């Protein structure tokens, strides 16, 4: 019995030994002239990052496996117990260093987060992008932007098996999917035709229920903790905002009606609720350059915005300047700190939040080899 307890303790110790953990995906396939670095790909990877509101982030484990910066920063999901993570792969790079569509999902074991391991690779819809894990680890959903699909995988012992798929209209381009609390309903965000598709989940099958309109080009989103309100970033804005402006909308999922919309700046990426659900952080490109040689590189920057979440609305709290073409974000468990990925600088930046203001901690920034493009904790997806 003593030997058994000791062995069990050794298995559990790796996760318990660390503070907060974030899982970050890096994309080395996006090689662009003007980056200021050699014109060759760098490795894709999934990194395990330890951090807290009092501790600077540090990489404790890394696995070279396909990851992506393309689409919303929702291409990573992690189990509530950090036993495994999922990483989608919508592109592959060929010997000519050119990207082509891909459709794989990697299952990454985190028994020891300092040594993540590839457990399985499965295929989803072409252009596999957004991924969401059921909180009870019964299934996962994956969007296919290239073939307009939502694919369901059941999960047993960290092994994925495809069991169901919903095919949407041509060019719907679903970029994100979000599972509601309880695991019986999900919402697919259709970038191509400005809709959200409500999905029913029953056993190992998904089916289409209805569609409702949001803003133009809905990219990524989050659900409030009670499942009632869907918060979505819309690249093309909303009917009540300025033409061609990006907007964040709030939709009541009971009737599919938009209850609130606010202009936020061009190319809003992450939509991340705080652990208690009272705040939402938005990572906004804001017209910032994607190349260091761009004329506006030193004058236009991304923006991190925090809003308080109300009943069908958002109230602005604070902003902070970011870098360029920034992507995903995560909160610390005590919601006093945010990590934000900036792809041009290839770093993960640190911001403290006191409920009223955001303060950058530049000395704590974490440099990455490849462009960071998606990031989660076990409270995210």
C-alpha positions as CSV (number, residue, x, y, z in Angstrom):
1,X,0.0,0.0,0.0
2,X,2.8,2.4,0.9
3,X,4.4,1.7,-2.5
4,X,1.1,2.4,-4.3
5,X,0.6,5.7,-2.5
6,X,4.1,6.8,-3.3
7,X,3.7,6.0,-6.9
8,X,0.4,7.9,-7.0
9,X,2.0,10.9,-5.4
10,X,4.8,10.8,-8.0
11,X,2.2,10.9,-10.8
12,X,0.3,13.8,-9.2
13,X,3.3,15.9,-8.1
14,X,4.2,17.4,-11.5
15,X,0.9,19.4,-11.8
16,X,0.6,20.2,-8.1
17,X,4.1,21.5,-7.9
18,X,3.5,24.5,-10.2
19,X,1.5,27.7,-9.9
20,X,-0.9,28.6,-12.7
21,X,-0.3,26.8,-16.0
22,X,-0.9,28.2,-19.5
23,X,-0.7,26.2,-22.7
24,X,0.6,28.2,-25.6
25,X,0.8,27.3,-29.3
26,X,3.5,28.8,-31.6
27,X,3.4,28.9,-35.4
28,X,6.7,28.9,-37.3
29,X,5.1,28.5,-40.7
30,X,4.2,32.2,-41.2
31,X,7.4,33.4,-42.8
32,X,7.1,36.9,-44.2
33,X,9.5,39.3,-45.9
34,X,10.2,42.2,-43.6
35,X,10.2,40.3,-40.4
36,X,13.8,41.2,-39.8
37,X,14.8,37.6,-39.4
38,X,16.1,34.9,-41.9
39,X,13.5,33.9,-44.4
40,X,13.0,30.3,-43.2
41,X,10.4,28.5,-41.1
42,X,11.0,28.1,-37.4
43,X,9.5,25.1,-35.4
44,X,5.9,24.9,-34.5
45,X,5.4,24.1,-30.9
46,X,3.1,23.8,-27.9
47,X,4.6,25.2,-24.7
48,X,3.6,24.7,-21.1
49,X,4.1,27.9,-19.2
50,X,4.1,28.4,-15.4
51,X,3.0,31.8,-14.1
52,X,1.1,33.6,-11.4
53,X,0.2,37.1,-10.4
54,X,3.5,37.2,-8.4
55,X,5.7,35.1,-10.7
56,X,7.0,35.9,-14.1
57,X,6.1,33.3,-16.8
58,X,8.6,30.6,-17.7
59,X,8.5,27.7,-20.1
60,X,8.6,24.4,-18.2
61,X,7.9,22.1,-21.1
62,X,7.8,22.2,-24.9
63,X,6.7,19.8,-27.6
64,X,7.4,20.5,-31.3
65,X,4.1,19.7,-32.9
66,X,1.9,21.6,-35.4
67,X,0.2,24.7,-34.1
68,X,-1.3,27.8,-35.7
69,X,-1.6,31.6,-35.6
70,X,-4.3,31.6,-38.3
71,X,-7.9,32.3,-37.3
72,X,-9.0,33.3,-33.8
73,X,-6.7,32.2,-31.0
74,X,-8.8,29.2,-30.2
75,X,-6.7,26.5,-31.6
76,X,-5.7,25.0,-28.2
77,X,-7.8,23.4,-25.5
78,X,-6.7,21.8,-22.2
79,X,-8.4,19.4,-19.8
80,X,-9.6,20.8,-16.4
81,X,-7.1,18.5,-14.7
82,X,-4.3,19.4,-17.2
83,X,-4.0,15.7,-18.1
84,X,-3.9,16.5,-21.8
85,X,-4.3,19.2,-24.3
86,X,-5.5,19.4,-27.9
87,X,-3.9,21.4,-30.7
88,X,-5.4,21.9,-34.1
89,X,-3.4,22.2,-37.4
90,X,-5.1,24.0,-40.3
91,X,-2.0,24.3,-42.4
92,X,1.1,22.3,-43.2
93,X,4.3,23.5,-44.8
94,X,5.9,21.7,-47.7
95,X,9.5,21.3,-48.8
96,X,9.1,24.5,-50.9
97,X,8.3,26.4,-47.6
98,X,4.8,27.1,-48.9
99,X,1.7,26.4,-46.7
100,X,-1.2,24.2,-47.8
101,X,-4.4,23.2,-46.0
102,X,-4.3,20.6,-43.2
103,X,-6.9,18.9,-41.0
104,X,-5.2,17.3,-38.0
105,X,-5.7,17.5,-34.2
106,X,-2.9,16.5,-31.9
107,X,-3.5,15.0,-28.4
108,X,-0.8,16.0,-26.0
109,X,-0.2,14.2,-22.8
110,X,0.7,16.3,-19.8
111,X,1.2,13.7,-17.1
112,X,4.5,15.5,-16.5
113,X,4.1,19.0,-17.8
114,X,7.8,19.4,-18.1
115,X,7.9,16.7,-20.7
116,X,4.7,16.9,-22.8
117,X,4.2,13.9,-25.1
118,X,2.3,13.4,-28.4
119,X,-0.3,10.7,-27.7
120,X,-2.4,10.7,-30.9
121,X,-3.0,12.6,-34.1
122,X,-6.5,12.5,-35.6
123,X,-8.1,14.1,-38.7
124,X,-11.0,16.6,-38.5
125,X,-12.5,18.9,-41.2
126,X,-10.1,20.6,-43.6
127,X,-8.6,23.7,-42.1
128,X,-9.1,22.4,-38.5
129,X,-9.0,25.6,-36.4
130,X,-11.2,26.2,-33.4
131,X,-11.3,23.5,-30.7
132,X,-13.4,23.2,-27.5
133,X,-13.3,20.5,-24.8
134,X,-16.3,19.3,-22.9
135,X,-15.6,20.1,-19.2
136,X,-16.3,16.4,-18.2
137,X,-14.0,15.2,-21.0
138,X,-16.7,13.3,-22.8
139,X,-16.1,14.9,-26.2
140,X,-14.4,17.7,-28.2
141,X,-15.6,19.8,-31.1
142,X,-13.4,21.1,-33.9
143,X,-14.2,23.6,-36.7
144,X,-13.1,23.0,-40.3
145,X,-12.8,26.4,-42.1
146,X,-11.8,24.8,-45.4
147,X,-14.8,22.4,-45.7
148,X,-17.4,24.2,-43.5
149,X,-17.7,21.5,-40.9
150,X,-18.0,21.0,-37.2
151,X,-16.6,17.6,-36.2
152,X,-17.3,15.8,-32.9
153,X,-14.8,13.4,-31.2
154,X,-15.7,11.3,-28.2
155,X,-12.9,10.8,-25.7
156,X,-11.9,7.7,-23.7
157,X,-8.6,7.5,-21.8
158,X,-7.4,10.6,-23.7
159,X,-8.0,8.9,-27.1
160,X,-10.2,10.7,-29.6
161,X,-12.7,8.9,-31.9
162,X,-14.7,10.8,-34.6
163,X,-18.4,10.1,-34.2
164,X,-20.3,12.9,-35.8
165,X,-20.0,15.8,-38.2
166,X,-22.3,18.7,-39.2
167,X,-21.8,20.2,-42.7
168,X,-22.7,23.9,-43.0
169,X,-23.4,25.9,-46.2
170,X,-20.5,26.5,-48.6
171,X,-18.2,29.3,-47.5
172,X,-19.7,29.5,-44.0
173,X,-16.1,29.2,-42.8
174,X,-16.7,28.3,-39.1
175,X,-13.7,29.6,-37.2
176,X,-14.7,28.9,-33.6
177,X,-17.0,26.7,-31.6
178,X,-18.0,27.0,-28.0
179,X,-19.7,24.4,-25.8
180,X,-22.3,25.7,-23.3
181,X,-22.2,24.7,-19.7
182,X,-23.8,21.3,-19.2
183,X,-22.4,20.0,-22.6
184,X,-25.8,19.8,-24.4
185,X,-25.5,22.8,-26.6
186,X,-22.7,24.4,-28.7
187,X,-22.4,27.5,-30.9
188,X,-20.4,27.7,-34.1
189,X,-19.2,31.1,-35.3
190,X,-19.4,31.4,-39.0
191,X,-16.9,34.0,-40.3
192,X,-18.0,33.6,-43.9
193,X,-21.7,34.5,-43.7
194,X,-22.2,36.4,-40.4
195,X,-24.1,33.7,-38.6
196,X,-24.0,31.6,-35.5
197,X,-25.2,28.0,-35.7
198,X,-26.7,26.5,-32.6
199,X,-25.9,22.8,-32.2
200,X,-27.5,20.1,-30.1
201,X,-25.3,17.5,-28.5
202,X,-26.8,14.1,-27.6
203,X,-24.6,11.2,-26.7
204,X,-22.0,10.9,-29.4
205,X,-23.9,12.9,-32.0
206,X,-24.3,16.6,-32.9
207,X,-27.1,18.1,-34.9
208,X,-28.0,21.5,-36.2
209,X,-30.8,23.4,-34.3
210,X,-31.0,26.9,-35.8
211,X,-29.0,29.9,-37.0
212,X,-29.0,33.5,-35.8
213,X,-27.2,36.6,-37.0
214,X,-24.5,38.4,-35.2
215,X,-22.0,41.0,-36.6
216,X,-20.1,40.8,-39.9
217,X,-17.3,38.2,-39.9
218,X,-17.7,36.7,-36.4
219,X,-14.2,35.4,-35.6
220,X,-13.9,34.2,-32.0
221,X,-16.0,34.3,-28.8
222,X,-16.8,33.2,-25.3
223,X,-19.9,32.3,-23.3
224,X,-20.7,33.8,-19.9
225,X,-20.5,31.2,-17.2
226,X,-24.3,30.8,-17.0
227,X,-24.4,30.1,-20.7
228,X,-26.8,32.9,-21.4
229,X,-24.7,35.5,-23.2
230,X,-22.4,34.9,-26.2
231,X,-19.6,37.5,-26.5
232,X,-18.3,37.7,-30.1
233,X,-15.6,39.6,-31.9
234,X,-16.8,40.6,-35.3
235,X,-14.1,41.8,-37.8
236,X,-16.6,43.6,-40.0
237,X,-18.6,45.3,-37.2
238,X,-22.3,45.4,-36.5
239,X,-25.3,47.2,-37.9
240,X,-25.2,49.9,-35.2
241,X,-21.4,50.6,-35.4
242,X,-19.5,52.6,-38.0
243,X,-19.2,51.0,-41.4
244,X,-16.2,48.7,-41.8
245,X,-15.4,49.0,-38.1
246,X,-14.8,45.9,-35.9
247,X,-17.2,45.4,-33.1
248,X,-17.7,43.1,-30.1
249,X,-21.3,42.0,-29.6
250,X,-23.3,40.4,-26.8
251,X,-26.1,38.0,-27.9
252,X,-28.8,36.5,-25.6
253,X,-28.7,32.8,-26.5
254,X,-32.3,32.4,-25.4
255,X,-33.6,34.2,-28.5
256,X,-30.5,34.9,-30.6
257,X,-30.9,38.7,-30.3
258,X,-27.9,41.0,-30.0
259,X,-28.3,43.0,-26.9
260,X,-25.1,45.1,-27.1
261,X,-22.4,46.2,-29.6
262,X,-19.3,48.3,-29.2
263,X,-16.6,49.4,-31.6
264,X,-13.3,48.1,-30.3
265,X,-10.7,48.7,-33.1
266,X,-9.6,46.6,-36.1
267,X,-9.0,42.9,-35.9
268,X,-10.1,41.9,-32.4
269,X,-8.7,38.5,-31.6
270,X,-9.1,37.0,-28.1
271,X,-12.3,37.1,-26.0
272,X,-11.3,35.8,-22.6
273,X,-13.5,35.7,-19.5
274,X,-11.9,36.1,-16.1
275,X,-12.1,33.1,-13.8
276,X,-15.1,34.5,-11.9
277,X,-16.8,35.6,-15.1
278,X,-17.1,39.2,-14.0
279,X,-14.6,40.6,-16.6
280,X,-13.7,39.9,-20.2
281,X,-10.4,40.7,-21.8
282,X,-10.2,41.6,-25.5
283,X,-7.0,41.4,-27.5
284,X,-7.3,43.9,-30.4
285,X,-5.0,44.2,-33.4
286,X,-6.0,47.9,-33.7
287,X,-4.5,48.3,-37.2
288,X,-1.0,47.4,-35.9
289,X,1.6,46.2,-38.4
290,X,2.3,42.6,-39.2
291,X,5.8,43.3,-40.3
292,X,8.6,45.2,-38.6
293,X,9.4,47.1,-41.8
294,X,5.9,48.5,-42.1
295,X,5.6,52.3,-42.2
296,X,3.3,52.4,-39.1
297,X,5.3,49.9,-37.0
298,X,6.5,52.5,-34.6
299,X,3.3,54.6,-34.4
300,X,0.4,52.1,-34.3
301,X,0.0,49.4,-31.7
302,X,-2.3,46.7,-30.5
303,X,-4.6,47.2,-27.5
304,X,-5.7,45.1,-24.5
305,X,-9.1,46.1,-23.3
306,X,-10.9,44.9,-20.2
307,X,-14.7,45.2,-19.8
308,X,-17.0,44.4,-16.9
309,X,-19.6,41.8,-17.9
310,X,-23.1,42.9,-17.1
311,X,-26.6,41.5,-17.9
312,X,-26.4,41.6,-21.7
313,X,-23.9,44.4,-21.9
314,X,-20.2,45.3,-21.3
315,X,-18.9,48.2,-19.4
316,X,-15.4,49.5,-20.3
317,X,-12.8,49.4,-17.4
318,X,-9.3,49.7,-18.7
319,X,-7.0,49.7,-21.8
320,X,-3.3,49.0,-22.3
321,X,-0.9,49.3,-25.2
322,X,0.2,46.0,-26.8
323,X,2.7,45.1,-29.4
324,X,1.8,44.1,-33.0
325,X,-0.6,41.5,-34.4
326,X,-1.2,40.2,-30.9
327,X,-3.3,37.0,-30.5
328,X,-4.3,35.0,-27.4
329,X,-4.6,35.9,-23.7
330,X,-5.1,34.1,-20.4
331,X,-5.9,35.2,-16.8
332,X,-4.2,34.1,-13.7
333,X,-6.4,32.1,-11.3
334,X,-6.7,35.1,-9.0
335,X,-7.4,37.3,-12.0
336,X,-4.8,39.8,-11.1
337,X,-2.6,39.1,-14.1
338,X,-3.0,38.6,-17.8
339,X,-0.6,37.1,-20.3
340,X,-0.9,38.2,-23.9
341,X,0.7,36.8,-27.1
342,X,2.2,39.2,-29.6
343,X,3.1,37.5,-32.9
344,X,5.3,40.0,-34.6
345,X,7.6,40.5,-31.6
346,X,7.3,36.7,-30.9
347,X,6.7,37.3,-27.2
348,X,4.2,36.8,-24.4
349,X,3.6,40.0,-22.4
350,X,2.6,40.4,-18.8
351,X,-0.1,42.9,-17.5
352,X,-1.3,43.3,-13.9
353,X,-4.9,44.2,-13.3
354,X,-6.2,45.6,-10.0
355,X,-9.9,45.9,-11.0
356,X,-9.5,49.4,-12.4
357,X,-6.2,49.7,-14.3
358,X,-3.8,47.6,-16.4
359,X,-0.1,47.9,-15.8
360,X,2.5,46.3,-18.1
361,X,5.4,44.4,-16.6
362,X,7.9,44.5,-19.5
363,X,10.7,42.9,-17.4
364,X,8.6,39.8,-17.1
365,X,7.9,39.3,-20.9
366,X,8.7,35.8,-22.3
367,X,10.4,35.6,-25.6
368,X,9.4,32.8,-28.0
369,X,11.2,31.3,-31.0
370,X,8.0,31.2,-33.3
371,X,4.9,33.3,-33.5
372,X,2.6,32.7,-30.6
373,X,-1.0,32.2,-31.8
374,X,-3.3,30.6,-29.3
375,X,-3.2,30.2,-25.5
376,X,-5.4,28.7,-22.8
377,X,-5.6,27.7,-19.2
378,X,-7.9,25.0,-17.7
379,X,-10.5,27.8,-17.2
380,X,-10.6,28.8,-20.8
381,X,-11.7,26.0,-23.2
